[in-house]
Each structure stands twice: as structure tokens, then as C-alpha cells.
Amino acid sequence: MSHVFSYDFRYDDNECETETSVLQAEVEDSIGDIYLNFVEPGSLAQGGGAIDDSRHKLLRAKHEQFIHDAINGLSSNFAVLDASQPWFSFWCLNSLDILGCDISQQLRERVVDKLSRLQSPSGGFCGGSGQLPHLAGSYAAVMAIVLVGGDAAYKTIDRQGMYSWLMSMKRPDGAFTMHADGEVDVRGVYCAMVVASLLNIMTPELIKGTAEFIARCQTCEGGIGPYPGVEAHGGYTLCGLAALDILGKTDALRLDRLARWMSARQLAFEGGFNGRTNKLVDGCYSYWMGGAFPILQKALKRSRTEGYIYDRAALQRYLLACCQDRRAGGLRDKPGKSPDLYHTMYCLIGLSLSQHYVGVEPSEQVTDITSVYSVPVRMMQWGAMPASLLVLGLRSNVVKPVHPVYSVPYTPLASFVKYFYALPPLADRLL
């Protein structure tokens, strides 16, 4: 598989230099130097040529070692992230699972023990010891327990306490605060909908007005901002779109505008995504934008045969050529940046979703949104379609397929859903 590399694809500032355009040029210089290493000899002419994509290699062993080094002990420099303790478990476990690495029983037990001590008596999970329960921390903790798997881990979650706490975070306008008296934005809605849908604690009261709040966050550009009246952003767009998919209400958005804005986020020269208009490429948006495309395509009722509406190969090229740290392992934002656990996980999710076409064929979509049990049926309809696998570089670069709404592999997710939907629901109907 080859791709034409050309400096003609670089950003044009129309001779109006700004601080942003200068940074953009610097990033393009660094990426161009990397891509030139893959240009086929003899094809380079006038600043362009054919890229040989057969040489791209996922440094699986280095990434696994990078993650295990973090698990075995972080330096004191990470004390500033004390409120993100559940996230470290989620980032590490999910990255290992996506890579197909073994997760030892000892590590699983360590994670459950840690998270059980971060669960608040009032419901929800805290980011660190002695802190307030937080929606982001609760989301990360639940997703980490999904990945640990097993009844013993599942039973550590206080379902009723979680529901009561979520209801205390609920606002009359349909949104949620991130913690008591905390900020309000679409992240909170996404975290609440993921947790509630997985734990089988969705009720009409919990979701009342939520879809309408998200719809009010869609901007004139077409993307979704954190709250009404604020600029659209890739992370909030994924959160809003995924929450609406859980609710079965993606039609609350102007999908045509959304598709146009999302498509503009993939950069022609770099191949990766940015998160806002006129911003720099960043590896983490491989998920925050790349993961939103399968959900958009389901909402648009596009069939697999119509393909994704972004360039899957170009995204993989950016991730494999520019985001891997070849010395230390791990993945990063862009060349020149250091790898970290956050970017490692979201780059790997983006790689997975660009390799595996995941979706639901329009003729098979379940449209019922009235029953509590319609939620797991609709969510577990998602699946990877092997006939549409696209792998750049070595065949060994393939990673596990990932659910675009829940951002984890399907096997642990299915086990978790099966367990919690065998428990009595808190309401029979959602409408």
C-alpha cells in the first residue's frame, strides 16, 4: 500500500503569519522529516513521492515494557496526578489488553484492592484517598474493573450507592456536575451514561433532559462544545455523540454539520487529527475524533460497504511513524513530545479503530429505546467486521478491536454487561 507524500499538502497561512501558524510549520517540518524516510527511492520529485507503508512496525514489546515500568512504580513527579489514580489503572490495563498482553492475576488483584479503597461511602469513586467522589474517576474505576473481570471484582461496585450519587450530581437541565459543586460539561454526561448503562442503573429520572442538553452543546461549526455557547472540541464531540448513542438519540444532532466539522479535523499533511479548528495534530485525537466516526456512521445509517468517511491508512501512518517512542516505548502526542500513559492508551484505541471497521449494519439496528434492556442489546450490537480489516505495515501490527462508545475490547465488556444485566434493574422502562 502506498500513499503520495507531498509538501503541497502543508498548511497555507495565506501569508498571514501567526503564532499558531509558526507552530504548525514546525510540527509539519518534524513530521515531513519522518515521512521522507519512508519515501520510495527514485520517486521523490519536487518535494513529494510515494511512501512505502510496508515498513511500519508496531513496537509492541517496547510499549508493554513502558506500561509495566509505570505499574512497578512512578517517580515523585507524578504526585501532581494524585487525583487521577483510577485513570492510571484504566490506562495501563486497557493498553495491555488492546496490545494482547497478559494481565497477571496479581495485577488484577492490586487494581481491585486499590479501587475498592477509593470507593466513597456516599457512592462513586474518588480520584485519590480522602478526596470527593468524581465522575471522571468513577468512569475510569468502572472501566478498569471491566478490564479486570470476574465476579469478585464486579461485586466491589456499590450499584445503589453509585445511582444515588449520580442522581445527586444530576442538574435540572439534564447535565451533571463532575463532583459536588463542581464544573458542568459534556464529559460528565458521558461518564454518567457509560457508568449507568454498564451497571444497569439507568432510570427515566437519571436521563431526563440529557439528550436535549447535549444537543444544545452543538455549535454553529457542527461539533460539540463542553456546554452551550462554547467552541466545538474533539473530546467533547466524542463524549456527546457516544452518550447520545447510549440513549438512542443521535438524531438530536444536526448530523450533516457534525460530519463536515469532524472531517475537517483530519489534517492532510500529517494524517492525524486535531481537536479544534486551526489547532495542532495530537495523537490522542486518534480516539477522540477517530472513535467518533464509527458512531457518526451508525447515526447516518451508513453500511460497511460505504466505508469510513476519514482516511484510515493516513491515521495509522501518523500513529506508527510519528507517535511511537522508539527508544523508551509508549506513544505520544507528536514528534518531540515525551510518551505518557494517557497518549499510549488513546493512540492504541485510535490505531485499533482505524484497523478494524466497527459498526452496526443499518438493516440490523435495534431502534427501541423504551426498555432498560434495549440498552445492552443496542450497545452489544457493535462489532468488528473482518472483511473490512485494514492494516498498515506488518501484519503483526494488528491489535484487538475496541468498542467505540466504551473504548475497551469486546470480550471483557460482554462479560461485565452479562453480569450486571442479570441483576434487577432500577426501572423497567426509560420512556
C-alpha positions as CSV (number, residue, x, y, z in Angstrom):
1,M,0.0,0.0,0.0
2,S,1.5,3.4,-1.0
3,H,0.5,6.9,-0.5
4,V,1.6,10.1,-2.2
5,F,3.7,12.3,0.1
6,S,3.8,15.9,-0.9
7,Y,4.7,19.2,0.7
8,D,1.8,20.6,-1.3
9,F,-0.4,19.3,1.5
10,R,1.1,21.6,4.1
11,Y,-0.9,24.3,5.8
12,D,-1.2,27.5,3.9
13,D,-1.3,30.6,6.1
14,N,-2.1,32.9,3.2
15,E,1.0,35.0,4.1
16,C,-0.6,35.9,7.4
17,E,1.9,34.6,9.9
18,T,0.6,34.0,13.4
19,E,2.0,32.2,16.5
20,T,-0.2,29.3,15.6
21,S,0.9,29.1,12.0
22,V,4.6,29.2,13.1
23,L,4.0,26.2,15.4
24,Q,2.1,24.4,12.7
25,A,5.1,24.8,10.3
26,E,7.5,23.5,13.0
27,V,5.3,20.4,13.5
28,E,5.0,19.8,9.8
29,D,8.8,20.1,9.4
30,S,9.3,17.4,12.0
31,I,6.7,15.1,10.5
32,G,7.9,15.7,7.0
33,D,11.4,14.6,8.0
34,I,9.9,11.4,9.4
35,Y,7.8,10.6,6.3
36,L,10.7,11.3,3.9
37,N,12.4,8.3,5.5
38,F,9.6,6.1,4.0
39,V,9.5,7.7,0.6
40,E,10.4,5.1,-2.1
41,P,13.9,5.7,-3.6
42,G,13.7,7.3,-7.0
43,S,10.1,8.5,-6.6
44,L,11.0,11.8,-4.9
45,A,10.4,14.7,-7.2
46,Q,9.5,18.4,-6.4
47,G,9.1,17.7,-2.7
48,G,6.9,14.6,-3.0
49,G,6.9,10.9,-3.6
50,A,5.3,7.6,-2.9
51,I,5.5,6.4,0.7
52,D,6.4,2.7,1.3
53,D,4.0,1.7,4.0
54,S,5.2,-1.9,4.2
55,R,7.9,-0.9,6.7
56,H,5.7,0.4,9.5
57,K,6.0,-1.7,12.7
58,L,4.1,-1.5,16.0
59,L,6.7,-1.7,18.7
60,R,4.6,-3.9,20.9
61,A,7.3,-5.2,23.2
62,K,8.6,-1.7,23.9
63,H,5.1,-0.4,24.7
64,E,4.4,-3.3,27.0
65,Q,7.6,-2.7,28.9
66,F,6.8,1.1,29.1
67,I,3.5,0.2,30.7
68,H,4.9,-2.3,33.2
69,D,7.6,0.1,34.2
70,A,4.9,2.6,35.2
71,I,2.9,-0.2,37.0
72,N,6.0,-1.1,39.0
73,G,6.5,2.5,40.3
74,L,6.2,6.1,39.2
75,S,8.5,8.8,40.3
76,S,7.6,11.6,42.7
77,N,7.0,13.8,39.7
78,F,3.6,12.2,39.3
79,A,2.4,13.4,42.7
80,V,0.5,16.2,40.8
81,L,-1.7,13.5,39.3
82,D,-2.8,12.2,42.7
83,A,-6.4,12.8,41.8
84,S,-6.1,10.6,38.7
85,Q,-5.4,7.3,40.4
86,P,-8.2,5.3,38.8
87,W,-7.1,6.6,35.4
88,F,-3.6,5.0,35.8
89,S,-5.3,1.6,36.3
90,F,-7.5,2.2,33.3
91,W,-4.8,3.5,31.0
92,C,-2.4,0.6,31.9
93,L,-5.0,-2.3,31.8
94,N,-6.6,-1.1,28.6
95,S,-3.4,-0.6,26.8
96,L,-2.1,-4.1,27.8
97,D,-5.4,-5.7,26.7
98,I,-5.5,-3.9,23.3
99,L,-2.0,-5.0,22.7
100,G,-2.9,-8.6,23.5
101,C,-0.5,-8.7,26.5
102,D,-1.0,-10.9,29.5
103,I,-2.5,-9.2,32.6
104,S,-1.4,-11.2,35.6
105,Q,-3.7,-12.2,38.4
106,Q,-1.5,-10.3,40.9
107,L,-2.0,-7.1,38.9
108,R,-5.8,-7.7,38.7
109,E,-6.0,-8.1,42.5
110,R,-3.8,-5.0,43.1
111,V,-6.2,-2.9,40.9
112,V,-9.3,-4.2,42.7
113,D,-7.8,-3.6,46.1
114,K,-6.8,-0.1,45.1
115,L,-10.1,0.9,43.6
116,S,-12.2,-0.6,46.4
117,R,-10.3,1.8,48.8
118,L,-11.2,4.7,46.5
119,Q,-14.9,4.0,46.5
120,S,-16.8,6.6,48.6
121,P,-19.3,5.6,51.2
122,S,-21.7,8.1,49.6
123,G,-21.3,6.4,46.2
124,G,-19.0,6.9,43.3
125,F,-15.2,6.6,43.2
126,C,-12.6,9.2,44.3
127,G,-9.6,10.2,42.3
128,G,-7.4,9.8,45.4
129,S,-7.5,9.0,49.1
130,G,-9.7,11.4,51.1
131,Q,-11.0,13.2,48.0
132,L,-14.5,13.8,46.8
133,P,-16.1,11.2,44.5
134,H,-15.7,12.4,40.9
135,L,-17.5,11.4,37.7
136,A,-14.3,11.1,35.7
137,G,-12.7,9.0,38.4
138,S,-15.9,6.9,38.7
139,Y,-15.9,6.3,34.9
140,A,-12.2,5.3,35.0
141,A,-12.7,3.0,38.0
142,V,-15.6,1.2,36.5
143,M,-13.8,0.7,33.1
144,A,-10.7,-0.6,35.0
145,I,-13.0,-3.2,36.8
146,V,-14.5,-4.1,33.4
147,L,-10.9,-5.0,32.3
148,V,-10.0,-6.9,35.5
149,G,-13.1,-9.1,35.1
150,G,-14.6,-11.7,37.3
151,D,-17.5,-11.7,39.8
152,A,-15.2,-10.8,42.8
153,A,-14.2,-7.6,41.1
154,Y,-17.7,-6.8,39.9
155,K,-19.1,-7.2,43.4
156,T,-16.9,-4.4,44.8
157,I,-19.0,-1.8,43.0
158,D,-21.8,-0.4,45.1
159,R,-24.6,-0.1,42.5
160,Q,-27.2,1.5,44.7
161,G,-24.7,3.9,46.1
162,M,-23.5,4.8,42.6
163,Y,-27.0,5.5,41.5
164,S,-27.8,7.7,44.5
165,W,-24.6,9.6,44.0
166,L,-25.2,10.1,40.2
167,M,-28.7,11.5,41.0
168,S,-27.1,13.9,43.4
169,M,-24.9,15.1,40.5
170,K,-27.8,15.5,38.1
171,R,-29.0,19.0,37.2
172,P,-32.4,20.1,36.2
173,D,-31.1,21.0,32.7
174,G,-30.1,17.4,32.0
175,A,-26.4,17.8,32.7
176,F,-24.2,16.5,35.5
177,T,-21.7,18.2,37.7
178,M,-18.3,16.4,37.8
179,H,-18.3,16.4,41.6
180,A,-20.3,18.2,44.4
181,D,-20.5,21.9,43.4
182,G,-18.1,21.1,40.5
183,E,-18.0,22.1,36.9
184,V,-20.6,21.1,34.3
185,D,-19.8,19.9,30.8
186,V,-20.4,17.1,28.4
187,R,-17.7,15.0,29.9
188,G,-19.9,14.5,33.0
189,V,-22.8,13.4,30.8
190,Y,-20.7,10.8,29.0
191,C,-19.2,9.4,32.2
192,A,-22.6,9.2,33.8
193,M,-24.2,7.5,30.8
194,V,-21.4,5.0,30.5
195,V,-21.4,4.1,34.2
196,A,-25.2,3.9,34.4
197,S,-25.6,1.8,31.2
198,L,-22.9,-0.7,32.2
199,L,-24.2,-1.1,35.8
200,N,-27.9,-1.5,34.8
201,I,-28.9,1.5,36.8
202,M,-30.5,3.7,34.1
203,T,-33.8,5.3,35.0
204,P,-36.1,7.9,33.4
205,E,-35.1,10.3,36.2
206,L,-31.4,9.9,35.5
207,I,-31.6,10.5,31.8
208,K,-34.3,13.2,31.8
209,G,-33.2,16.1,29.6
210,T,-29.8,14.7,29.0
211,A,-30.1,14.3,25.2
212,E,-31.5,17.8,24.9
213,F,-28.6,19.3,26.9
214,I,-26.1,17.6,24.5
215,A,-28.0,18.9,21.5
216,R,-27.7,22.5,22.9
217,C,-23.9,22.0,23.0
218,Q,-23.7,21.6,19.2
219,T,-22.1,24.7,17.8
220,C,-22.6,26.6,14.5
221,E,-19.4,24.8,13.3
222,G,-21.2,21.4,13.8
223,G,-19.1,19.9,16.5
224,I,-20.0,19.7,20.2
225,G,-18.6,22.0,22.9
226,P,-18.4,21.4,26.6
227,Y,-21.6,23.4,27.3
228,P,-23.9,25.6,25.3
229,G,-22.2,28.6,23.6
230,V,-18.6,27.3,23.7
231,E,-16.3,26.3,20.8
232,A,-16.6,22.8,19.5
233,H,-13.9,20.3,20.6
234,G,-12.9,16.8,19.6
235,G,-13.1,15.3,23.1
236,Y,-16.5,16.8,23.9
237,T,-17.7,15.7,20.5
238,L,-16.9,12.1,21.2
239,C,-18.4,12.3,24.7
240,G,-21.6,13.9,23.4
241,L,-22.0,11.6,20.5
242,A,-21.3,8.4,22.5
243,A,-23.7,9.5,25.2
244,L,-26.4,10.0,22.6
245,D,-25.7,6.6,21.2
246,I,-26.3,5.0,24.6
247,L,-29.5,6.9,24.8
248,G,-30.5,6.0,21.2
249,K,-30.9,9.7,20.4
250,T,-28.1,10.6,18.0
251,D,-30.8,12.2,15.8
252,A,-30.9,15.0,18.3
253,L,-27.9,16.5,16.4
254,R,-27.5,18.1,13.0
255,L,-25.6,15.2,11.6
256,D,-24.7,16.9,8.3
257,R,-23.0,19.8,10.1
258,L,-21.3,17.3,12.5
259,A,-19.9,15.2,9.6
260,R,-18.5,18.3,7.9
261,W,-16.7,19.6,11.1
262,M,-15.4,16.1,12.0
263,S,-14.0,15.5,8.5
264,A,-12.1,18.8,8.7
265,R,-10.3,17.6,11.8
266,Q,-8.1,15.2,9.9
267,L,-5.0,17.0,8.6
268,A,-3.9,16.4,5.0
269,F,-0.2,16.6,5.6
270,E,0.1,14.9,9.0
271,G,-2.7,12.3,8.6
272,G,-3.7,12.6,12.2
273,F,-6.4,14.6,13.8
274,N,-6.6,17.9,15.7
275,G,-9.3,18.7,18.2
276,R,-10.3,22.2,17.2
277,T,-10.2,24.4,14.2
278,N,-6.6,25.7,13.5
279,K,-5.0,23.6,16.2
280,L,-2.1,21.2,16.0
281,V,-2.3,17.5,15.4
282,D,-2.3,15.3,18.5
283,G,-2.2,11.5,18.8
284,C,-4.9,11.3,21.5
285,Y,-7.5,12.6,18.9
286,S,-7.0,9.4,17.1
287,Y,-9.6,8.2,19.6
288,W,-11.5,11.4,20.4
289,M,-12.0,12.1,16.7
290,G,-11.3,8.7,15.1
291,G,-13.6,7.0,17.6
292,A,-16.4,9.4,16.9
293,F,-16.5,8.4,13.2
294,P,-18.0,4.9,13.8
295,I,-20.7,6.4,15.9
296,L,-21.4,9.1,13.4
297,Q,-21.6,6.5,10.6
298,K,-24.1,4.4,12.6
299,A,-26.2,7.5,13.2
300,L,-26.1,8.2,9.4
301,K,-27.1,4.6,8.8
302,R,-24.1,4.0,6.5
303,S,-23.3,0.5,5.6
304,R,-19.8,-1.1,5.8
305,T,-19.6,-1.2,2.0
306,E,-19.7,2.6,2.0
307,G,-16.6,2.8,4.2
308,Y,-15.4,5.2,6.8
309,I,-15.5,8.9,6.0
310,Y,-11.9,9.5,7.1
311,D,-8.6,8.2,5.8
312,R,-7.9,5.2,8.0
313,A,-4.5,4.5,6.4
314,A,-3.3,8.1,6.9
315,L,-4.2,7.9,10.6
316,Q,-2.3,4.6,11.1
317,R,0.7,6.1,9.3
318,Y,0.8,9.1,11.7
319,L,0.5,6.8,14.7
320,L,3.1,4.3,13.7
321,A,5.6,6.6,12.1
322,C,5.2,9.7,14.4
323,C,3.7,8.8,17.7
324,Q,5.8,5.8,18.8
325,D,8.7,6.5,21.1
326,R,11.3,4.1,19.6
327,R,13.7,4.5,22.5
328,A,11.6,4.4,25.6
329,G,8.4,2.8,24.3
330,G,5.0,4.2,24.8
331,L,3.1,6.6,22.5
332,R,2.9,10.4,22.4
333,D,1.1,13.4,21.2
334,K,3.5,14.2,18.3
335,P,7.2,14.1,17.4
336,G,9.3,15.9,20.0
337,K,7.0,15.1,22.9
338,S,7.5,12.5,25.6
339,P,5.3,9.4,25.8
340,D,2.8,9.0,28.6
341,L,0.2,6.5,29.7
342,Y,-2.7,8.7,28.5
343,H,-1.5,9.1,25.0
344,T,-0.4,5.5,24.9
345,M,-3.9,4.2,25.5
346,Y,-5.7,6.7,23.3
347,C,-3.3,6.2,20.4
348,L,-3.7,2.5,20.7
349,I,-7.5,2.8,20.6
350,G,-7.3,5.0,17.6
351,L,-5.0,2.5,15.9
352,S,-7.5,-0.3,16.7
353,L,-10.5,1.6,15.3
354,S,-8.6,2.6,12.1
355,Q,-7.6,-1.1,11.6
356,H,-11.0,-2.7,12.4
357,Y,-14.1,-1.4,10.8
358,V,-16.6,-1.5,13.7
359,G,-20.2,-0.7,13.3
360,V,-23.8,-2.0,13.0
361,E,-25.4,-2.6,9.6
362,P,-28.4,-0.3,9.1
363,S,-30.7,-3.3,8.5
364,E,-29.8,-4.8,11.8
365,Q,-30.0,-1.7,14.0
366,V,-32.3,-2.0,17.0
367,T,-34.3,1.2,17.3
368,D,-36.2,0.5,20.6
369,I,-35.1,2.9,23.3
370,T,-38.0,2.4,25.7
371,S,-36.9,-0.7,27.6
372,V,-33.9,-0.8,30.1
373,Y,-32.9,-4.0,28.3
374,S,-32.7,-2.2,24.9
375,V,-29.6,-0.5,26.1
376,P,-27.3,-3.6,26.3
377,V,-28.9,-5.0,23.2
378,R,-28.1,-1.9,21.2
379,M,-24.6,-1.5,22.7
380,M,-23.6,-5.1,22.2
381,Q,-24.7,-5.0,18.6
382,W,-21.5,-3.2,17.8
383,G,-18.8,-5.4,16.3
384,A,-15.7,-5.6,14.1
385,M,-16.3,-6.6,10.5
386,P,-13.3,-8.8,9.5
387,A,-13.9,-8.2,5.8
388,S,-13.0,-4.6,6.2
389,L,-9.8,-5.0,8.2
390,L,-7.1,-2.5,7.1
391,V,-3.6,-2.9,8.5
392,L,-0.8,-0.6,7.5
393,G,2.7,-2.1,7.6
394,L,3.4,-5.6,9.1
395,R,0.6,-8.0,9.6
396,S,1.8,-8.3,13.2
397,N,0.7,-4.6,13.8
398,V,-2.9,-5.8,14.3
399,V,-4.3,-5.0,17.8
400,K,-7.6,-6.1,19.3
401,P,-10.9,-4.4,18.1
402,V,-12.3,-1.9,20.5
403,H,-15.9,-0.7,21.2
404,P,-16.1,2.9,20.1
405,V,-18.6,4.0,22.8
406,Y,-16.9,2.3,25.7
407,S,-13.3,2.3,24.4
408,V,-12.4,-1.2,25.6
409,P,-12.1,-4.6,23.9
410,Y,-15.3,-6.6,23.4
411,T,-14.7,-9.7,25.5
412,P,-14.3,-8.1,29.0
413,L,-17.1,-5.7,28.1
414,A,-19.5,-8.5,27.2
415,S,-18.8,-10.4,30.5
416,F,-19.4,-7.2,32.5
417,V,-22.7,-6.4,30.8
418,K,-23.9,-10.0,31.1
419,Y,-23.2,-9.9,34.9
420,F,-24.9,-6.6,35.6
421,Y,-27.9,-7.2,33.4
422,A,-28.7,-10.4,35.3
423,L,-29.3,-8.2,38.3
424,P,-32.7,-6.5,38.9
425,P,-32.9,-3.1,37.1
426,L,-33.9,0.0,39.0
427,A,-36.6,0.8,36.4
428,D,-38.3,-1.3,33.8
429,R,-38.7,1.4,31.2
430,L,-36.8,4.5,30.2
431,L,-39.6,6.3,28.5
